[in-house]
């Protein structure tokens, strides 16, 4: 059992170091997918975040007004 542990840990280290080298680029600005296809790099720029200004929605309309039916009311 003690003889198996160093060999097993060496195998794990080798698998990790070899397995993590999958970012192979053939030309500058291109990359290869798992299926073997090679094309230009994806656009990674993000759009500008929009900003919205929220008005105070707690104000109440105290003015009285009339609608089409002629009925006066306030909000």
Secondary structure as GFF3:
##gff-version 3
##sequence-region A 1 75
A	DSSP	alpha_helix	2	19	.	.	.	ID=ss1
A	DSSP	beta_strand	30	32	.	.	.	ID=ss2
A	DSSP	beta_strand	38	40	.	.	.	ID=ss3
A	DSSP	beta_strand	64	66	.	.	.	ID=ss4
A	DSSP	beta_strand	72	74	.	.	.	ID=ss5
###
